Amino acid sequence: MSTKRKLLVALAVFLLVFGGFFYWVWRGTPAQHTLDQLSGKDPVLVEPKSEMIPSVAIAKSIGWAANEAPTTAPGLQVTRFAEGLDHPRVIYSLPNGDVIVAEADAPKGNLGSGLKGMIAGMIMKRVGANRGSPDALILLRDSDGDGKADQRFVLRQGNGLASPSGLAWQNGTLYVANHNGVLAFAYQLGETALAGQPTKIMDLPGGGNHWMRNLLLSLDGKRLYAAVGSSSNIGENGMMAEDGRAAIWEKMLDKPGYPRTYAQGLRNPNGLGWNPSTGEMWVTVNERDQLGPDLVPDYLTNVPIGAHYGWPWVWWKIHNDDRVTAPPPEYFDDFVRKPEYALGAHVAALGLAFVQGGALLGPNYANGAVIARHGSWNRTPLSGYDVVFVKFDAKGNPQGLPLPLLGGFLTGDGKTRGRPTWVGFAKDGALLVSDDTGGIIWRVIAPGAKPAAGIVPVVSERIPPQRSLISDPEARYSAKLKKDSVVKQQ
């Protein structure tokens, strides 16, 4: 056999092997359970199936035709509040009715290099991401109240913005979370530009696999919270690379240099919100990959101060991840917490908004949380790509299974028209949903619905404090016996 023929045979064998490998990876491992079975307060937790190389199932983003819109739950209506945006992610409603949109994508070089970076880049581009971050804040204004933004202003682009996401405003200050820090801008309601130079009030770990940073002000306005995701799946680059990540940080706004860790073990915390019934902080979290298509469920949970939710060592409180080689903290098993509510495996839960008084979603959605599930990249069938509602009871606890609010993003043939990313309520009570690859902000209402009543906070009695010392400790627990309690001796 000639040398040329040998080379052609070798090339054919290589292409056959590579093609088979690529098909195996791209085909994905079929799931064995429905998304509903993997959701709720008591989800099915299957045996883990460790994957050395993740199987991939990607929906290619194709955009929306002019006459297309998502499907809605019965009684709801969806329209376009704004369109033609460049990868809109976080949306934030101001008290005067204006809406700020953060146009952003991953920072440059975020996916790394080599074969892994190349594959990640192919995946991101197929889903309509990783095309360069616009680094812009856009102000949308519905000046005539018809439910559609008729005015648009570029508040700021570049000029200090770096993959901006989290937003918060109070008392003439707009807080913006870049991927690597939090900036404070002087900003008065109604202004159409951020002209001044910001003050950096907080450094954050930059970039990583999870680059979005969300912000939440405390109910009294004295504290600012920042959610920071991990830089990896399970700490495979070493735990030093995860320093300050997979956590929620707390900053006292009147104390310079104060930031402290508020909660940990949250692989990729995103949406933050205050439960109106209990006043507790709640968060949506993206859990780990490469344990099979049915693990691990993303989740919604409350976040007490000092809480740890297990990442990377443990998932769902009691399940060890044997792939992690780094030692856990001392007494770790004694304080790790179980998430409150599963949202399904690999759905990529992002935006979170609790229904408040004035919402226009109707009586079926009067108490609970709205969540944007951005959509999976490694599950067959595809999961997420929708907006769901989680009902809460009067005591502030999640109930039942996630209820669909918006669907129809997937076409059914391996493509998607868009990807719901963030949610928030406009001043008029409408639900707003950002669609990053579609470039649209959707507006959802129940036509004719009365504004929802405010959620009644749960008020419970507190144990009264002890205000005096008792010298005899037994006196606090002693009791006198009545005559009929004495046992007579025979």
Sequence and secondary structure as in RCSB ss.txt:
>XXXX:A:sequence
MSTKRKLLVALAVFLLVFGGFFYWVWRGTPAQHTLDQLSGKDPVLVEPKSEMIPSVAIAKSIGWAANEAPTTAPG
LQVTRFAEGLDHPRVIYSLPNGDVIVAEADAPKGNLGSGLKGMIAGMIMKRVGANRGSPDALILLRDSDGDGKAD
QRFVLRQGNGLASPSGLAWQNGTLYVANHNGVLAFAYQLGETALAGQPTKIMDLPGGGNHWMRNLLLSLDGKRLY
AAVGSSSNIGENGMMAEDGRAAIWEKMLDKPGYPRTYAQGLRNPNGLGWNPSTGEMWVTVNERDQLGPDLVPDYL
TNVPIGAHYGWPWVWWKIHNDDRVTAPPPEYFDDFVRKPEYALGAHVAALGLAFVQGGALLGPNYANGAVIARHG
SWNRTPLSGYDVVFVKFDAKGNPQGLPLPLLGGFLTGDGKTRGRPTWVGFAKDGALLVSDDTGGIIWRVIAPGAK
PAAGIVPVVSERIPPQRSLISDPEARYSAKLKKDSVVKQQ
>XXXX:A:secstr
  HHHHHHHHHHHHHHHHHHHHHHHHH  B SS TGGGEESS         SS   B  EE    TT   EE TT
 EEEEEE S SSEEEEEE TTS EEEEE    TTTT SHHHHHHHHHHHHHTT  S    EEEEEE TT SSS  
EEEEEEESTT SS   EEEETTEEEEEETTEEEEEE  TT     S  EEEEE    SS   EEEEE TTSSEEE
EEE  SSSSSTT GGGGTT SEEEEEETTSTT  EEEEE  SSEEEEEE TTT  EEEEE    SS TT  EEEE
EE  TT B  TTTEETTTEE TT  S   TTHHHHB   SEEEEET  EEEEEE  TT  S GGGSSEEEEEE  
 SB BS    EEEEEEE TTS EEEEEEEEEE  B SSSEES  EEEEEE TTS EEEEETTTTEEEEEE TT  
                 S  S GGGGT     GGGS    
